Amino acid sequence: MKDNEVRFYVSRSKNGYSCLRESGGGYTNTGEAVIIADKDGKRKNAIYIYRSGHLACRDHAVIPIIAGDYVIRADRSHRKISIMIYQIEKIFYDECICKVIMSIYDEDYQNLFNDDCVALYFSNIEKLWLAIKAAINKTLIYHCRQPVYINNYEGDLK
């Protein structure tokens, strides 16, 4: 495995599709989120949305993936935020290999919504800005119980 590669566990749907899960949410002072976007940075369709059981800050949607899709992982501690952006390169039966596209760290997550920061950080990946924004927002939603970046969800998205 190369230095700029990461492996993620992949689950399989009943029809045999490789899937990752949108998950996460916020606690009082911390938060985390995993968001999946297609190769153009757009929302994907979930094949299953969790609606019962313990949902707070856990898995919220099962999303089929293909090579070229993006995985955005955000971790927040108080106002500090770390964002990792991966692109899926290869999918095997139980794991996928992702290339690290970008790593972002900021002392104040609100700086990332500033136009100057957007131009500085995201100029080469502008198509992913909505997915990155969704990941940041998911880390802020206290005890998040629903998906925030999928096509086929009719619930109350915050």
C-alpha beads as a LAMMPS data file, in Angstrom:
LAMMPS data file: protein, C-alpha beads

158 atoms
157 bonds

1 atom types
1 bond types

-500.0 500.0 xlo xhi
-500.0 500.0 ylo yhi
-500.0 500.0 zlo zhi

Masses

1 110.0

Atoms # bond

1 1 1 0.000 0.000 0.000
2 1 1 1.351 3.425 -0.962
3 1 1 1.727 6.339 1.445
4 1 1 -1.208 8.241 -0.021
5 1 1 -3.616 5.275 0.045
6 1 1 -6.185 4.232 2.619
7 1 1 -8.328 1.106 2.835
8 1 1 -11.972 1.144 3.894
9 1 1 -14.111 -1.837 4.820
10 1 1 -16.822 -2.395 2.207
11 1 1 -20.100 -4.152 2.909
12 1 1 -22.182 -5.981 0.303
13 1 1 -25.834 -5.461 -0.453
14 1 1 -28.199 -8.385 -1.040
15 1 1 -27.712 -7.857 -4.782
16 1 1 -23.927 -7.900 -4.430
17 1 1 -23.224 -4.164 -4.736
18 1 1 -20.216 -2.781 -2.858
19 1 1 -21.439 -0.257 -0.302
20 1 1 -20.195 2.300 2.194
21 1 1 -22.280 4.025 4.838
22 1 1 -23.008 7.681 5.454
23 1 1 -22.586 8.092 9.173
24 1 1 -21.778 10.453 12.007
25 1 1 -23.114 13.408 13.891
26 1 1 -22.241 15.796 16.660
27 1 1 -21.909 15.586 20.392
28 1 1 -21.537 18.521 22.769
29 1 1 -17.951 19.415 21.842
30 1 1 -17.022 16.890 19.155
31 1 1 -18.396 15.444 15.970
32 1 1 -17.539 13.230 13.024
33 1 1 -19.038 12.497 9.639
34 1 1 -18.534 10.276 6.614
35 1 1 -20.135 11.492 3.377
36 1 1 -20.078 9.704 0.003
37 1 1 -20.293 11.669 -3.264
38 1 1 -20.139 10.548 -6.895
39 1 1 -17.271 11.370 -9.274
40 1 1 -18.840 14.789 -9.959
41 1 1 -19.320 15.600 -6.262
42 1 1 -23.080 15.067 -6.443
43 1 1 -25.373 13.189 -4.076
44 1 1 -25.855 9.454 -4.607
45 1 1 -28.934 7.294 -4.114
46 1 1 -29.001 5.206 -0.962
47 1 1 -30.214 1.620 -1.225
48 1 1 -31.142 1.516 2.449
49 1 1 -31.874 4.245 5.011
50 1 1 -31.799 3.328 8.689
51 1 1 -35.038 4.455 10.362
52 1 1 -35.124 2.573 13.664
53 1 1 -32.811 1.397 16.377
54 1 1 -29.957 3.424 17.818
55 1 1 -29.289 6.058 15.135
56 1 1 -27.621 8.944 16.977
57 1 1 -24.168 9.531 15.460
58 1 1 -24.105 6.093 13.837
59 1 1 -24.788 4.735 10.343
60 1 1 -27.648 6.471 8.516
61 1 1 -27.627 5.241 4.911
62 1 1 -26.117 2.431 2.832
63 1 1 -24.763 3.799 -0.443
64 1 1 -23.458 1.715 -3.364
65 1 1 -20.030 2.823 -4.570
66 1 1 -17.990 2.574 -7.758
67 1 1 -14.422 3.518 -8.595
68 1 1 -14.130 7.286 -8.914
69 1 1 -16.543 8.123 -6.085
70 1 1 -15.370 10.351 -3.225
71 1 1 -15.391 9.731 0.506
72 1 1 -15.234 12.804 2.741
73 1 1 -14.419 12.298 6.402
74 1 1 -14.698 15.196 8.858
75 1 1 -13.676 15.192 12.516
76 1 1 -14.438 18.124 14.819
77 1 1 -13.184 18.863 18.308
78 1 1 -14.662 22.052 19.735
79 1 1 -14.022 24.556 16.891
80 1 1 -11.087 22.680 15.321
81 1 1 -11.856 20.584 12.256
82 1 1 -9.971 18.050 10.198
83 1 1 -11.263 17.020 6.776
84 1 1 -9.892 14.157 4.688
85 1 1 -10.976 13.734 1.078
86 1 1 -10.459 10.350 -0.593
87 1 1 -11.200 9.065 -4.075
88 1 1 -12.006 5.380 -4.520
89 1 1 -9.542 3.739 -6.914
90 1 1 -10.212 0.001 -6.612
91 1 1 -12.921 -2.081 -5.000
92 1 1 -12.336 -5.610 -3.828
93 1 1 -14.801 -7.983 -2.195
94 1 1 -14.494 -6.639 1.357
95 1 1 -12.421 -3.471 1.018
96 1 1 -11.742 -0.533 -1.240
97 1 1 -8.491 1.284 -1.848
98 1 1 -8.778 5.060 -1.807
99 1 1 -6.298 7.725 -2.835
100 1 1 -5.914 10.682 -0.486
101 1 1 -6.917 13.764 -2.484
102 1 1 -6.615 16.415 0.211
103 1 1 -6.246 16.895 3.941
104 1 1 -7.543 20.094 5.536
105 1 1 -7.114 21.248 9.122
106 1 1 -8.371 24.522 10.542
107 1 1 -8.523 25.936 14.062
108 1 1 -12.045 27.263 13.452
109 1 1 -14.509 25.419 11.210
110 1 1 -16.320 28.690 10.442
111 1 1 -13.232 29.885 8.549
112 1 1 -13.990 27.262 5.904
113 1 1 -17.215 29.078 5.004
114 1 1 -15.279 32.279 4.299
115 1 1 -14.975 33.039 0.554
116 1 1 -11.184 33.511 0.796
117 1 1 -10.752 30.086 2.398
118 1 1 -13.001 28.444 -0.157
119 1 1 -10.847 29.881 -2.942
120 1 1 -7.630 28.865 -1.151
121 1 1 -8.522 25.328 -0.078
122 1 1 -11.044 24.173 -2.624
123 1 1 -10.106 25.745 -5.961
124 1 1 -8.964 22.420 -7.457
125 1 1 -11.876 20.431 -6.013
126 1 1 -14.664 22.976 -6.271
127 1 1 -17.119 20.295 -7.370
128 1 1 -16.862 18.733 -3.880
129 1 1 -17.684 21.916 -1.945
130 1 1 -21.325 20.942 -1.257
131 1 1 -20.267 17.496 -0.008
132 1 1 -17.566 19.028 2.202
133 1 1 -20.085 21.540 3.561
134 1 1 -22.504 18.669 4.290
135 1 1 -19.756 16.822 6.189
136 1 1 -18.961 19.900 8.286
137 1 1 -22.659 20.464 9.009
138 1 1 -23.174 16.809 9.958
139 1 1 -20.458 17.133 12.628
140 1 1 -22.480 20.024 14.096
141 1 1 -25.920 18.364 14.173
142 1 1 -26.369 17.221 17.755
143 1 1 -27.032 13.462 17.880
144 1 1 -27.675 13.366 14.131
145 1 1 -30.137 10.583 13.265
146 1 1 -30.554 10.980 9.504
147 1 1 -28.589 11.160 6.259
148 1 1 -27.714 14.627 4.969
149 1 1 -26.143 14.021 1.531
150 1 1 -28.233 11.539 -0.446
151 1 1 -30.754 11.956 -3.273
152 1 1 -33.644 9.826 -2.154
153 1 1 -34.441 11.056 1.357
154 1 1 -37.606 12.999 2.064
155 1 1 -36.937 13.664 5.744
156 1 1 -36.180 16.935 7.463
157 1 1 -32.617 17.746 6.419
158 1 1 -30.923 20.273 8.680

Bonds

1 1 1 2
2 1 2 3
3 1 3 4
4 1 4 5
5 1 5 6
6 1 6 7
7 1 7 8
8 1 8 9
9 1 9 10
10 1 10 11
11 1 11 12
12 1 12 13
13 1 13 14
14 1 14 15
15 1 15 16
16 1 16 17
17 1 17 18
18 1 18 19
19 1 19 20
20 1 20 21
21 1 21 22
22 1 22 23
23 1 23 24
24 1 24 25
25 1 25 26
26 1 26 27
27 1 27 28
28 1 28 29
29 1 29 30
30 1 30 31
31 1 31 32
32 1 32 33
33 1 33 34
34 1 34 35
35 1 35 36
36 1 36 37
37 1 37 38
38 1 38 39
39 1 39 40
40 1 40 41
41 1 41 42
42 1 42 43
43 1 43 44
44 1 44 45
45 1 45 46
46 1 46 47
47 1 47 48
48 1 48 49
49 1 49 50
50 1 50 51
51 1 51 52
52 1 52 53
53 1 53 54
54 1 54 55
55 1 55 56
56 1 56 57
57 1 57 58
58 1 58 59
59 1 59 60
60 1 60 61
61 1 61 62
62 1 62 63
63 1 63 64
64 1 64 65
65 1 65 66
66 1 66 67
67 1 67 68
68 1 68 69
69 1 69 70
70 1 70 71
71 1 71 72
72 1 72 73
73 1 73 74
74 1 74 75
75 1 75 76
76 1 76 77
77 1 77 78
78 1 78 79
79 1 79 80
80 1 80 81
81 1 81 82
82 1 82 83
83 1 83 84
84 1 84 85
85 1 85 86
86 1 86 87
87 1 87 88
88 1 88 89
89 1 89 90
90 1 90 91
91 1 91 92
92 1 92 93
93 1 93 94
94 1 94 95
95 1 95 96
96 1 96 97
97 1 97 98
98 1 98 99
99 1 99 100
100 1 100 101
101 1 101 102
102 1 102 103
103 1 103 104
104 1 104 105
105 1 105 106
106 1 106 107
107 1 107 108
108 1 108 109
109 1 109 110
110 1 110 111
111 1 111 112
112 1 112 113
113 1 113 114
114 1 114 115
115 1 115 116
116 1 116 117
117 1 117 118
118 1 118 119
119 1 119 120
120 1 120 121
121 1 121 122
122 1 122 123
123 1 123 124
124 1 124 125
125 1 125 126
126 1 126 127
127 1 127 128
128 1 128 129
129 1 129 130
130 1 130 131
131 1 131 132
132 1 132 133
133 1 133 134
134 1 134 135
135 1 135 136
136 1 136 137
137 1 137 138
138 1 138 139
139 1 139 140
140 1 140 141
141 1 141 142
142 1 142 143
143 1 143 144
144 1 144 145
145 1 145 146
146 1 146 147
147 1 147 148
148 1 148 149
149 1 149 150
150 1 150 151
151 1 151 152
152 1 152 153
153 1 153 154
154 1 154 155
155 1 155 156
156 1 156 157
157 1 157 158
